[in-house]
Amino acid sequence: MSFDSLGLSEQLVRAVNELGYTSPTPIQQQAIPAVLNGGDLLAGAQTGTGKTAGFTLPILQRLLTMPPAPGGKRVVRALILTPTRELAAQVEESVRAYGKYLKLKSTVMFGGVGINPQIDALRRGVDIVVATPGRLLDHMQQKTIDLSHLEILVLDEADRMLDMGFIHDIKRVLAKLPPKRQNLLFSATFSDEIKALADNLLDSPALIEVARRNTTAESVAQKIHPVDRDRKREMLTHLIKHHNWFQVLVFTRTKHGANRLAEQLTKDGISALAIHGNKSQSARTRALAEFKNNTLQVLVATDIAARGIDIDQLPHVVNFDLPNVPEDYVHRIGRTGRAGATGEAVSLVCVDELQLLKDIEKLIKRAVPQEVIAGFEPDPNARPEPILRRGQGGGGGRQPRQGQGQGQRQAQGQQKREGSANGNNGASRGGQRASGDKPKQQPKPQAAKPAQARTDGSRHQDNKPRAVAHDGNARAPHAPRKPHGANPGALLGGGGKPRSGAPRGGQRGN
């Protein structure tokens, strides 16, 4: 099957071919015709299968063939929401690449950078906006964006939107959108929560699930290297130098651990940079650019920051720390083996992480092959210690872990806090926003309360309470939990589909 057989224009097919793509992937074969039909869509596919082109190509085609609003002024007709800055930039880059021969304009907006250039772009007129929820809300509050003519809404990485606690921001956005529109939900994983969300947002959607949920791509060769917790960094350096690896994406559990590992690798003579929510946007953009153009050997990332790292030929992914949430393993190794290419995913596993490994293998329904590296044989008498999110030391640190359910909630809470620290995505559950993405109206400061003792027994030097601990050296306060058994879709209002005659979309959010 070719792209022109899917109903795409000659301009789009030409741009796709120039990018080196000749045959659509399975998700594209199903999603493109479904979007072109004009109905709502719920689509799930493994990461790296061409999901972005699955919605950007038909959106461009629809806007090309559908007449714009009367008056001649260019208005926002398509809105794509993503959870992170990097993913927003990646998607908008794809929109521009595929639409290079079309007279359609797009722009990207997220926090951590000045808002004025974004306002200027909106004033000049754009057809497609790719945004993170927080910065979009800023524009809506300042009335610098008009969404009254919106025709197509996309929630990309919808599962991560829920994980990061953006459901309330999404609800506020939906409340301002015209009720008559096409809604598309795309997700790397296809959880029951996503289906609940779709049930409340979508109207008789087409359903696409290319691969069984939470499966890993066959093009990725997976391997486990057992190692003592204090020798992980030494082993990673050995593997990179011995195999002459280049373009290695390394995952750590925390931002502090990413910083520490990047510094250690640099001292070992390996060019490495860390990318995470506490880094400035310019530093993140520079690190990602150097990694993509092959001038940076190793990029050390946390799970949230890695969204948007889309490199067709990325050869190596290393789990320096196993994730607390098994589904994140699927996301991580999906960064390699993309678009039909082969890749290698290596995990360095110490005795503390054996239960995490069992949880991962249970999820993906397969055992991951193990190989002991000569000279790095783990101590058979080593006793496991509880995992700590601090990320210090070779094994990423340790913290009491009481059951997998609690571990997952802690990890998801960490992801939500890091997502808000990205500076892009609006209010976290604690009401905080990172620099560059603050709303114009700030809550009045409350009187300082006595500082609470931290987990290490210390207090903040200024004796003031903190809403979120960003340094990773103490456990941050827990974000409010959802009620047990809560339906995330019900948070969009009404607890179910609208009654007959009720407007769709945001009107249900009131």
C-alpha positions as CSV (number, residue, x, y, z in Angstrom):
1,M,0.0,0.0,0.0
2,S,1.2,3.5,-0.8
3,F,0.4,6.9,0.8
4,D,-1.4,8.1,-2.4
5,S,-3.9,5.2,-2.1
6,L,-5.0,6.6,1.3
7,G,-6.7,9.6,-0.2
8,L,-3.9,12.1,0.4
9,S,-3.1,15.0,-1.9
10,E,-0.2,15.0,-4.3
11,Q,1.5,17.7,-2.2
12,L,1.3,15.6,0.9
13,V,2.5,12.4,-0.8
14,R,5.4,14.4,-2.3
15,A,6.5,15.7,1.1
16,V,6.2,12.2,2.7
17,N,8.3,10.6,-0.1
18,E,11.0,13.3,0.2
19,L,11.3,12.4,3.9
20,G,12.0,8.8,2.9
21,Y,8.7,7.2,3.7
22,T,7.1,5.1,0.9
23,S,4.7,2.8,2.7
24,P,2.4,3.7,5.5
25,T,2.6,1.8,8.8
26,P,-0.3,-0.2,10.2
27,I,-1.5,2.6,12.4
28,Q,-1.3,5.0,9.5
29,Q,-3.2,2.7,7.2
30,Q,-6.1,2.6,9.5
31,A,-6.0,6.0,11.1
32,I,-5.6,8.2,8.0
33,P,-8.9,7.0,6.3
34,A,-10.7,7.2,9.6
35,V,-9.7,10.8,10.2
36,L,-10.5,11.7,6.6
37,N,-14.0,10.4,7.1
38,G,-14.6,13.2,9.7
39,G,-15.7,11.1,12.6
40,D,-14.2,10.9,16.1
41,L,-11.3,8.4,16.7
42,L,-9.7,6.5,19.5
43,A,-6.4,5.1,18.4
44,G,-3.7,3.2,20.3
45,A,-0.4,1.9,19.0
46,Q,3.1,1.1,20.3
47,T,5.3,4.1,20.4
48,G,7.5,4.4,17.3
49,T,4.9,3.1,14.9
50,G,4.2,6.4,13.1
51,K,1.4,7.6,15.3
52,T,2.1,11.3,14.8
53,A,1.8,11.0,11.0
54,G,-1.3,9.0,11.6
55,F,-3.1,12.2,12.6
56,T,-1.0,15.1,11.2
57,L,-1.3,13.9,7.6
58,P,-5.1,13.6,7.5
59,I,-5.6,16.8,9.5
60,L,-3.5,18.6,6.8
61,Q,-5.6,17.0,4.1
62,R,-8.9,17.9,5.7
63,L,-7.9,21.6,6.2
64,L,-6.7,21.7,2.6
65,T,-10.0,20.5,1.3
66,M,-12.4,22.1,3.8
67,P,-13.2,25.8,3.2
68,P,-12.0,28.2,5.9
69,A,-14.2,30.4,7.9
70,P,-15.7,33.4,6.0
71,G,-13.9,36.7,6.1
72,G,-10.6,35.7,4.7
73,K,-8.7,35.9,8.0
74,R,-6.6,32.9,8.9
75,V,-8.1,31.3,12.1
76,V,-7.1,28.4,14.3
77,R,-8.9,25.4,12.9
78,A,-6.9,22.5,14.4
79,L,-5.6,22.2,18.0
80,I,-3.1,19.4,19.1
81,L,-2.5,19.1,22.8
82,T,0.6,17.3,24.1
83,P,1.9,16.7,27.6
84,T,5.4,18.0,27.3
85,R,7.4,20.7,25.5
86,E,9.6,18.3,23.6
87,L,6.7,16.4,22.2
88,A,4.9,19.6,21.2
89,A,8.0,20.8,19.3
90,Q,8.3,17.4,17.7
91,V,4.7,17.2,16.5
92,E,4.8,20.8,15.2
93,E,8.0,20.0,13.3
94,S,6.2,17.1,11.7
95,V,3.2,19.3,10.8
96,R,5.6,21.7,9.0
97,A,7.6,18.9,7.3
98,Y,4.5,17.2,5.9
99,G,2.8,20.4,5.0
100,K,5.7,22.1,3.3
101,Y,3.9,22.3,0.0
102,L,0.6,23.5,1.5
103,K,-0.5,27.1,2.2
104,L,-1.2,26.2,5.8
105,K,0.5,27.7,8.8
106,S,1.2,26.2,12.2
107,T,2.8,27.3,15.4
108,V,3.9,25.7,18.7
109,M,3.4,27.1,22.2
110,F,4.6,26.0,25.6
111,G,6.0,27.5,28.8
112,G,9.6,28.1,29.7
113,V,10.0,30.6,26.9
114,G,8.7,34.1,26.2
115,I,5.0,34.3,25.3
116,N,5.3,37.4,23.1
117,P,6.6,35.6,20.0
118,Q,3.7,33.2,20.3
119,I,1.3,36.1,20.5
120,D,2.8,37.6,17.4
121,A,2.4,34.3,15.5
122,L,-1.3,34.1,16.5
123,R,-1.8,37.7,15.4
124,R,-0.4,37.0,12.0
125,G,-2.7,34.0,11.7
126,V,-2.2,30.2,12.0
127,D,-4.3,27.2,10.9
128,I,-2.8,24.7,13.3
129,V,-1.7,25.1,16.9
130,V,0.3,22.5,18.8
131,A,0.4,23.3,22.5
132,T,0.9,22.1,26.1
133,P,-2.2,22.7,28.3
134,G,-0.7,25.2,30.7
135,R,0.6,27.7,28.1
136,L,-2.6,27.3,26.0
137,L,-4.6,28.3,29.1
138,D,-2.4,31.3,29.6
139,H,-3.2,32.5,26.0
140,M,-6.9,31.8,26.6
141,Q,-6.8,33.8,29.9
142,Q,-5.1,36.7,28.1
143,K,-7.5,36.4,25.2
144,T,-4.6,36.2,22.7
145,I,-6.0,33.1,21.0
146,D,-9.4,32.6,19.4
147,L,-10.6,29.0,19.3
148,S,-14.2,29.7,18.3
149,H,-13.6,28.4,14.8
150,L,-11.9,25.2,15.9
151,E,-12.8,22.1,13.8
152,I,-10.4,19.4,14.9
153,L,-9.0,18.6,18.4
154,V,-6.3,16.1,19.1
155,L,-5.2,14.8,22.5
156,D,-1.8,13.2,21.8
157,E,-0.2,10.9,24.4
158,A,-3.6,11.0,26.2
159,D,-2.4,8.3,28.7
160,R,0.5,10.5,29.8
161,M,-1.9,13.5,30.1
162,L,-3.8,11.5,32.7
163,D,-0.7,10.3,34.4
164,M,0.6,13.8,34.8
165,G,-2.7,15.1,36.2
166,F,-3.7,17.4,33.4
167,I,-7.3,16.3,33.3
168,H,-8.4,19.5,35.0
169,D,-6.5,21.7,32.6
170,I,-8.0,19.7,29.7
171,K,-11.4,20.2,31.2
172,R,-10.9,24.0,31.2
173,V,-9.8,24.0,27.6
174,L,-12.7,21.9,26.5
175,A,-15.2,24.3,28.2
176,K,-14.1,27.0,25.8
177,L,-14.1,25.0,22.5
178,P,-17.0,25.0,20.1
179,P,-19.2,21.9,20.7
180,K,-19.2,20.8,17.1
181,R,-15.8,19.5,16.2
182,Q,-13.9,16.3,15.4
183,N,-12.1,14.7,18.4
184,L,-9.1,12.4,18.1
185,L,-7.4,10.6,21.0
186,F,-4.0,9.0,20.2
187,S,-2.1,7.1,22.8
188,A,1.0,4.9,23.1
189,T,-0.9,2.7,25.5
190,F,-4.5,1.8,25.6
191,S,-5.6,1.6,29.3
192,D,-9.0,1.2,30.7
193,E,-8.8,4.8,31.9
194,I,-8.3,6.0,28.4
195,K,-11.3,4.1,27.3
196,A,-13.3,5.7,30.1
197,L,-12.1,9.2,29.0
198,A,-13.0,8.5,25.4
199,D,-16.4,7.3,26.4
200,N,-17.2,10.7,27.8
201,L,-15.5,12.8,25.1
202,L,-16.0,11.0,21.8
203,D,-19.1,10.5,19.8
204,S,-19.4,7.0,18.4
205,P,-15.6,6.9,17.6
206,A,-13.8,4.6,15.3
207,L,-11.6,2.3,17.4
208,I,-8.0,1.3,16.3
209,E,-5.7,-0.8,18.4
210,V,-2.8,-1.9,16.2
211,A,-1.0,-4.0,18.8
212,R,-2.0,-5.7,22.0
213,R,-1.7,-3.2,24.8
214,N,1.6,-2.9,26.7
215,T,3.5,-5.0,24.3
216,T,7.1,-4.3,23.2
217,A,8.1,-4.1,19.5
218,E,9.7,-7.2,18.1
219,S,12.3,-4.9,16.4
220,V,13.8,-4.1,19.8
221,A,16.3,-6.6,21.2
222,Q,16.0,-6.6,25.0
223,K,18.6,-7.6,27.4
224,I,19.2,-7.6,31.2
225,H,22.7,-7.1,32.7
226,P,22.7,-8.1,36.4
227,V,25.0,-5.9,38.4
228,D,25.7,-4.6,41.9
229,R,23.9,-1.3,42.7
230,D,27.2,0.5,43.3
231,R,28.8,-0.6,40.0
232,K,26.1,0.5,37.6
233,R,27.9,3.6,36.4
234,E,31.1,1.7,35.9
235,M,29.3,-1.0,33.9
236,L,27.6,1.6,31.7
237,T,30.9,3.3,31.0
238,H,32.4,-0.2,30.1
239,L,29.5,-1.0,27.7
240,I,29.7,2.3,25.9
241,K,33.4,2.2,25.4
242,H,33.8,-1.5,24.8
243,H,31.0,-1.6,22.1
244,N,31.8,1.9,20.8
245,W,28.1,2.9,21.3
246,F,27.0,6.3,20.1
247,Q,23.6,8.0,20.4
248,V,22.8,6.3,23.7
249,L,19.6,7.3,25.5
250,V,19.9,6.5,29.2
251,F,16.9,6.6,31.6
252,T,17.2,7.3,35.3
253,R,14.5,7.3,37.9
254,T,15.0,11.0,39.0
255,K,16.3,14.3,37.9
256,H,19.0,14.3,40.5
257,G,20.1,10.9,39.3
258,A,20.2,12.1,35.7
259,N,22.5,15.1,36.6
260,R,24.8,12.9,38.7
261,L,25.1,10.2,36.0
262,A,25.8,12.8,33.2
263,E,28.6,14.4,35.3
264,Q,30.1,11.0,36.0
265,L,30.1,9.9,32.4
266,T,31.7,13.2,31.3
267,K,34.5,12.5,33.8
268,D,34.9,9.1,32.2
269,G,35.6,10.7,28.9
270,I,32.0,10.2,27.5
271,S,30.2,13.3,26.2
272,A,26.9,13.3,28.1
273,L,24.2,15.8,29.0
274,A,21.0,15.4,31.2
275,I,17.6,16.5,30.1
276,H,14.7,16.9,32.6
277,G,12.1,19.3,34.0
278,N,14.5,21.4,36.1
279,K,16.6,22.3,33.1
280,S,16.0,25.5,31.2
281,Q,14.2,25.2,27.9
282,S,17.3,26.5,26.1
283,A,19.5,23.8,27.8
284,R,17.0,21.1,26.9
285,T,16.7,22.2,23.3
286,R,20.4,22.4,22.9
287,A,21.0,19.0,24.5
288,L,18.3,17.4,22.3
289,A,19.7,19.0,19.1
290,E,23.2,17.8,19.8
291,F,21.9,14.3,20.5
292,K,19.9,14.2,17.3
293,N,22.8,15.5,15.1
294,N,25.2,12.9,16.5
295,T,27.5,15.4,18.3
296,L,26.5,14.2,21.8
297,Q,27.2,10.6,22.7
298,V,24.9,10.1,25.6
299,L,21.6,11.8,26.6
300,V,20.5,11.0,30.2
301,A,16.8,11.6,30.6
302,T,13.9,11.1,33.0
303,D,10.7,9.5,31.7
304,I,8.8,12.8,31.3
305,A,11.5,14.7,29.5
306,A,12.1,11.8,27.1
307,R,8.7,12.4,25.5
308,G,9.3,14.0,22.1
309,I,12.7,12.3,21.5
310,D,11.9,10.9,18.1
311,I,14.9,9.6,16.2
312,D,14.3,7.1,13.5
313,Q,17.6,5.3,13.8
314,L,18.3,5.6,17.6
315,P,20.3,2.4,18.2
316,H,20.6,2.1,22.0
317,V,18.3,2.7,25.0
318,V,19.7,1.9,28.5
319,N,17.6,1.6,31.6
320,F,20.1,2.7,34.3
321,D,17.3,2.5,36.8
322,L,14.2,0.3,36.1
323,P,11.0,2.3,36.3
324,N,8.7,1.9,39.3
325,V,5.7,1.8,36.9
326,P,6.0,-1.2,34.5
327,E,4.2,0.6,31.7
328,D,7.0,3.1,31.5
329,Y,9.4,0.3,30.5
330,V,7.4,-0.1,27.3
331,H,7.5,3.7,26.7
332,R,11.3,3.8,27.3
333,I,12.4,1.0,25.0
334,G,9.9,2.3,22.4
335,R,12.4,5.1,21.8
336,T,14.4,2.7,19.7
337,G,13.4,0.3,17.0
338,R,11.1,3.0,15.5
339,A,9.6,3.1,12.0
340,G,10.7,-0.5,11.2
341,A,14.3,0.0,12.3
342,T,16.1,-2.3,14.7
343,G,17.3,-1.2,18.1
344,E,18.7,-2.5,21.4
345,A,17.4,-1.9,24.9
346,V,19.7,-2.8,27.8
347,S,18.7,-2.7,31.5
348,L,21.1,-2.6,34.3
349,V,19.4,-4.4,37.2
350,C,20.6,-4.7,40.8
351,V,19.2,-6.9,43.5
352,D,16.9,-4.0,44.7
353,E,15.1,-4.1,41.4
354,L,14.3,-7.8,41.0
355,Q,10.6,-7.2,42.0
356,L,10.4,-4.4,39.5
357,L,11.8,-6.7,36.8
358,K,9.2,-9.3,37.6
359,D,6.4,-6.7,37.3
360,I,7.7,-5.7,33.9
361,E,8.0,-9.2,32.6
362,K,4.5,-9.9,33.8
363,L,3.2,-6.9,32.0
364,I,4.9,-7.7,28.7
365,K,4.2,-11.4,29.1
366,R,7.8,-12.5,28.3
367,A,11.0,-13.1,30.2
368,V,13.9,-10.7,29.2
369,P,17.2,-12.5,28.5
370,Q,19.9,-12.0,31.0
371,E,23.7,-11.8,30.5
372,V,26.3,-11.4,33.2
373,I,29.2,-9.2,32.0
374,A,32.6,-10.6,32.9
375,G,34.2,-8.6,35.7
376,F,30.8,-7.2,36.8
377,E,29.4,-10.4,38.4
378,P,26.9,-9.4,41.1
379,D,27.5,-10.4,44.7
380,P,25.3,-13.5,45.2
381,N,25.0,-12.7,48.9
382,A,23.8,-9.1,48.4
383,R,20.6,-8.3,50.1
384,P,18.0,-6.1,48.5
385,E,17.4,-2.6,50.0
386,P,14.2,-0.5,49.6
387,I,14.3,1.7,46.5
388,L,14.6,5.4,47.1
389,R,13.7,8.0,44.4
390,R,16.7,10.1,45.2
391,G,18.9,8.6,42.5
392,Q,22.1,8.9,44.4
393,G,24.8,6.2,44.1
394,G,25.2,3.6,41.5
395,G,21.8,2.0,41.8
396,G,19.7,5.1,41.9
397,G,19.2,5.2,45.6
398,R,16.7,3.4,47.8
399,Q,13.4,4.1,49.6
400,P,11.0,1.9,51.5
401,R,8.7,0.2,49.0
402,Q,5.6,-1.4,50.4
403,G,3.8,-3.2,47.7
404,Q,3.7,-2.6,44.0
405,G,0.5,-0.6,44.2
406,Q,2.0,2.0,46.5
407,G,5.2,2.0,44.4
408,Q,3.2,2.8,41.3
409,R,1.3,5.7,43.0
410,Q,4.6,7.1,44.3
411,A,6.2,6.9,40.8
412,Q,3.1,8.5,39.2
413,G,3.1,11.3,41.8
414,Q,6.8,11.9,40.9
415,Q,5.9,12.1,37.2
416,K,3.1,14.5,37.9
417,R,5.4,16.8,39.9
418,E,8.1,16.6,37.3
419,G,5.6,17.3,34.5
420,S,4.6,20.5,36.2
421,A,8.2,21.4,36.6
422,N,8.6,21.1,32.9
423,G,7.4,24.7,32.8
424,N,4.9,23.9,30.1
425,N,1.8,22.2,31.4
426,G,0.0,24.5,33.7
427,A,-1.1,23.9,37.2
428,S,-0.1,20.7,39.0
429,R,-2.3,19.3,41.6
430,G,-0.6,21.4,44.2
431,G,-1.4,24.5,42.2
432,Q,2.2,25.3,41.4
433,R,3.5,26.3,37.9
434,A,7.0,26.4,36.8
435,S,8.7,29.6,35.6
436,G,7.6,30.8,32.2
437,D,4.1,29.2,32.4
438,K,2.5,31.1,35.2
439,P,-1.0,32.4,34.9
440,K,-1.5,36.2,35.1
441,Q,-3.5,35.9,38.4
442,Q,-1.6,34.5,41.3
443,P,-3.2,33.3,44.5
444,K,-2.5,35.4,47.6
445,P,0.4,34.2,49.6
446,Q,-0.5,32.5,52.8
447,A,1.2,33.0,56.1
448,A,4.2,30.7,56.6
449,K,3.8,27.7,58.7
450,P,6.4,25.9,60.8
451,A,8.6,23.8,58.5
452,Q,7.9,20.1,58.5
453,A,10.8,17.8,59.1
454,R,12.1,16.2,55.9
455,T,12.7,12.6,55.5
456,D,16.4,13.1,56.1
457,G,15.7,15.0,59.4
458,S,16.7,18.4,58.0
459,R,14.7,21.6,57.5
460,H,14.8,24.1,54.7
461,Q,17.3,26.8,55.6
462,D,14.8,29.6,55.2
463,N,12.4,27.7,57.5
464,K,9.6,28.1,55.0
465,P,7.4,25.2,53.8
466,R,7.8,24.0,50.2
467,A,4.9,22.9,48.0
468,V,7.2,20.6,45.9
469,A,10.7,19.4,46.6
470,H,12.6,19.5,43.2
471,D,16.0,18.5,44.3
472,G,15.0,14.9,44.7
473,N,16.8,14.6,48.1
474,A,13.6,14.3,50.1
475,R,10.2,12.9,49.4
476,A,7.9,15.6,48.0
477,P,4.4,16.0,49.5
478,H,2.0,13.6,48.0
479,A,-0.3,15.1,45.4
480,P,-4.0,14.6,46.1
481,R,-5.1,11.1,45.0
482,K,-8.1,10.4,42.9
483,P,-11.0,8.8,44.7
484,H,-10.7,5.0,44.6
485,G,-12.3,3.7,41.5
486,A,-12.7,7.2,40.0
487,N,-13.6,7.4,36.4
488,P,-11.2,9.9,34.7
489,G,-13.6,10.4,31.9
490,A,-16.2,11.5,34.5
491,L,-14.0,14.4,35.4
492,L,-15.0,16.0,32.0
493,G,-18.4,16.5,33.6
494,G,-21.7,14.7,33.9
495,G,-20.2,11.3,34.7
496,G,-21.3,10.0,31.3
497,K,-22.2,10.8,27.8
498,P,-24.3,14.0,27.2
499,R,-28.1,13.7,27.1
500,S,-29.8,14.1,23.8
501,G,-29.5,17.7,22.7
502,A,-26.6,18.5,25.0
503,P,-23.6,20.1,23.3
504,R,-20.5,18.0,23.0
505,G,-17.0,18.7,24.3
506,G,-16.3,21.5,26.7
507,Q,-19.9,22.3,27.6
508,R,-20.0,19.1,29.6
509,G,-17.1,20.4,31.7
510,N,-19.3,23.0,33.5
